[in-house]
Amino acid sequence: MQPNHIKYLSLFTALAALSQAPAYADDDSMKPDMGKLLATGGVSSVEGAAGGGITPWALISGYGTRDSYGANVHYTQLSTQDFRLDTYGAAVGIMDRVELSIARQDFKSDKGPLNGLKIEQNIVGIKIKLAGDAVYDQDSWMPQIAFGAEHKDNRGLTGLINGPVTALGAKNTSGTDYYLAATKIFLDQSLLANVTVRNTEANQMGLLGFGGDLNNSYKAELEGSLAYLINKNWVVGAEYRDKPRNLSVDKEAAYYDAFVAWFPTKNYSITLAYANLGSIVAPVTQNNGKQSGVYLSLQAGF
């Protein structure tokens, strides 16, 4: 089996090469046009959807316009005091209207009392643009609005503990988040604003399962992003994501981050951030359970 870093490199190389080649030799209409403005495809979130690092936006992945398509692959790593999260996946944007995404999350404790614990989760997502255009409706306050769903399948605990995630008190090993996102880009001010409302029962994005002894029903949680375009290649910003608390063993709290993203071309982007994930299983982790650290994400596509 190939080491993970070789697999990631192979995915990036293959997709970048695909973006340079015509889809059909005698049908240029099927070639990706990459007609959207630089950076308006967003980056890949840790759950696979296009947007910021921790929350989806109403933007559709890739640079294909309404007459074309786009796609990308990504790899993200986030290291905190006790844990490391590796996420990799792919997304396809179709006619700037529909986005399909898939992601794999590998979560492990590589230090502290839970050293050796591993959790894996698969995520399949869909996003549909409902109304508005974040870029071209500059004469209106109307944002781009999209509805999305992310189905998450937790593969269980291995290493230090072996068994389903329900061993920690979760009620279910799989679940689906539903969200409504509104995104507006103010070109004159070089600003992007996004508000997302997520209906969820996931514990720590689903890594600790779904539902629990404190709550076993869906709750609406608020997420938001604000980004400033320094120039066409550099973006800085911050994000916030509220979280439910369903488990008595985990004092789950809000996530937030501050990021800088570099878009050298439409084929590649690199995002670096400071991310704070709040408390994760505080009774048995260091630093009173508070987890924060460096977030690095690489994306390649068209």
N, C-alpha and C positions, 0 to 999 in steps of 0.2 A: 504493500500500500504506500502511496506517495505521502511524504510529510506534508502537513497542512500548508506551510508557506509555499511549497512548490505547486500545490493545487490552486492556491489563490493567484499566484503569478501566472499560471497557465490560463485561468479564467480571464484575467485582465488582458493578457496578450491576445487571446482569441477574439474577445469582443472588440478591442481596439482595431484589430485587423478587419473584422467584419464591417465596421463603420466606414472603412475606406473603400470597400468593394461594392460594386453594383449588385443588387439583389437578383436582377435578371439582365442578361446581356442586351436584349432588345426591348426592354420595357423600363424606361427611366422613371415612369410614374410610381414604380414600386421601390425606388431607391429612397432611403431616409433623407429628408431634405434638411434636417438640422436648422430649421427656420426660426426657432424661438430665440429670444435674447439670451446671452450668456448669463448663467447662474439662475435662470428662471425655471429650471427643472428641479431646483433644490438639491439637497444631498440625501443620502439614505439614512433613515432613522434606524435605531437599534432593533426595530421590529419589521424593517424592510420597506415601509412606505416612504414615498418622497416627502421631504419636508425639512425639518431640523433634525438634530441628533436624537431628541427624546420625545418629539411630538410630530405627528403628520400635519402637513399643510394641505390646502385645497388644490395646489399645483399638481399637475400630472407629470410623472417621471419621464425623463428623456427630453430631447430637443425637437421631436417631430411635431409639425403643425397639424391642423385639423384635416389635412390631406395626406398625412404621412404617419409615421410611427417612430418610436425611439426606445432605447433600452439601456440598462446599465447593470454592472455587477459591483459589489462592494465588500469590503472587509473592515471591521471595526474592532478595536480593542480598548477596554476600559479597565484600569487597575486601581483598586482601592486598598485600604489598610489590611483587609482580610481576604478580599475576593478579586477574581479576574473574570471579566465577561468578554468572550470572543463571539462576534456575530458576523456571518457572511451570508450573502444571498444575491438575488437578482430581481429586477423589476422591468416591466414592459409597459410603455404608454402607447395607446392606440388612438390615433386621430385626435390627440389632445383632449380626449373625452373619458376614456376608461384606462385604468391602471391595474395591472395584475402583478403581485409580488409574492416572493417566497423567501424565507429567511430561516437560518438555523442559529440558535443561541447555545453556546457552551459556557456554563457558569461553574466555577470551581473555587474552592478555598485553597490557597497555596501557602497560607501561613496562619498562625493563631490556633485556637482550640479546635477548630473545625478542619484543620489541614487534611487534605485528601478527599473531602466531600466534592462530588460532581453532580451537576444537574444539566440535562439536555432538554431543549424545547424546539419544536418545529412550528413555524407560523406561515399561514397562507392568507394573503390579503387581496381585497378588491376595493377600488375607489372609483366613484363615478361623479364626474362634474355635472352639477345640476343647473347652475345659472352663473352669469357674469363672466368677466374676464379680468384677472388680476392686473394685467399689463395694459391692454388696449382700451379699457373703459376709463380713461383718465379724466373724462369730462363728467364722471358720475362717481358718487360715493359708494355705489354698489360694489361689494367685493365679489370675488370668485367663491362659489360655494360648492362643496363636494360632500358626498356621503360615502363612508367607508366602513368596512368590516374586516376584522382580523381574527381568524380562527387559530387557536393555540392548542397544541397537543404536547403536554408535559410527559417526557419519557421516563421520569422517575429519578430516584437517588441511587448513586453508586459510589464505591470507594469506601469512605468512612462508615457510611450507612447504606444498606441495600434494601430497596423496597419502593413502593409508590409514594408520591409526595403527600398522599393522604395520611401518612405516618406522622406528619408534622401538625395535623389538625385540619388540613384542607378538606372540603367536602367532595371536590371533583378533581380529576386529573386533566380535564380539557375544558375549554370554554371559548366564547366568542365575544370580542369587544366590538361595539358599534359606535361610530363617531360622526359628528357633523363639524366640518371645518370651514372657516371663512378667512380668506386671505386677500389682502389688498397691497399692491405695490404703488407707492407714490413716487413717480419718476423725478419730478421736479425737486423733491426733498431727499431723494435717494434712500427712501425708507421702505421697509416691508413690515407689515403688521399681520399677525395671525391669531385667531381665537379658535380653539377646538373644544367641543364638549364631548366627552367620552362616557358611554354607558358601559360599566364594567363590573365584574365581580372577581377580577384577577388579583392575586397577591403577588406583589413585586413583579408586575408584568406577566404573571403566570408562572414564574420560576418557582414559587412556593405554592402552586396550585390555585384553586378557585373556590371562593367561599370559605367559611370557617365557623368557629364556635361563637364568635361575636356577631357575625352577620353572614347571611347566606342568600343575599338577593342583590340584584343589580343596583348600582348607585351612579348618579351622574357626577362626573368630576371635570373640573375646568383646567384647560391647558392654554398656554399662550407663548408667543414668540415676538420679538422685536429685533429687527436687523437693520444695519446701516451699511449702504454700499459706498465704501471709501472711493473706489473707482470700479471700472468694469471687471477687474480681476480679484478684488479683495472685498470681503464682507465680514463685519464684526456684529455680534449680537448676543442676546441672552434669551433663555427659555425657562419656563416654569411648568410643572406638571403636578397637579394635586393627585392624591392617592387615597383609596379607601383603607380602612383598617378592619380586617375580617378575622384575624388570628390573635388570640391572647398571647401567644409565644413570640409575636413579632410586632413591635411598635412602629408599624409602617408610617412613613412620613413623606412629604412632598419631595420631588426631584427638582433640581434646578441646575443650570449651567451657564457659562459664559464662553463664547467660542469665537474663533477666527477661521474663515474658510478662504482658500485660494483656488481660483479657477484659471489656470494658465491657458487652457483651451476648452472647447466644448467636450473634448474627449476625456478629460481628467479633472478631478478635484481632490483636494486634501483639506481635512477639517481637524483642527486641534482645539481642545476645550478643557476647561476645568469643570468637572461635574461633581455635584454633591447629591448622593442618593439617600440622605437622611439615615435613619436607623434600620439595620437589617439584623434580625435575631439577636438583639442587644444582650440578653442574658449570657450568651456563650461566645461573644466576639469581643475583640479588643476595642479600645477607644470608646467605651460605653455604647458600642454598636454603631456609632456614626461612621459612615463610609463615604469618602470623597477621594478624588484622584484625577489622573490625566486620561483624557479621551482622545483617541487618534482614529480617524476614519479615512480610508482610501476608496475612491470611486472611479470607475472607468466606464465609458459608454458613448452613446451618440443620440 
